[in-house]
Amino acid sequence: MSATNEGKTSGLHLLLAWGFVGIPLVWGLIQTIEKAMKIFV
């Protein structure tokens, strides 16, 4: 008597989760690299 949809993740949910984490992460890395370039160049 368990649900058949238990434990499954849709592709849309997965994409949203990666975007929620990945976009700020990439933005932070770009900002860090830009500021580091000012020190070394």
Secondary structure, DSSP 4 states (H G I P E B T S, - for coil): ---TTTT---HHHHHHHHHHHHHHHHHHHHHHHHHHHHHH-
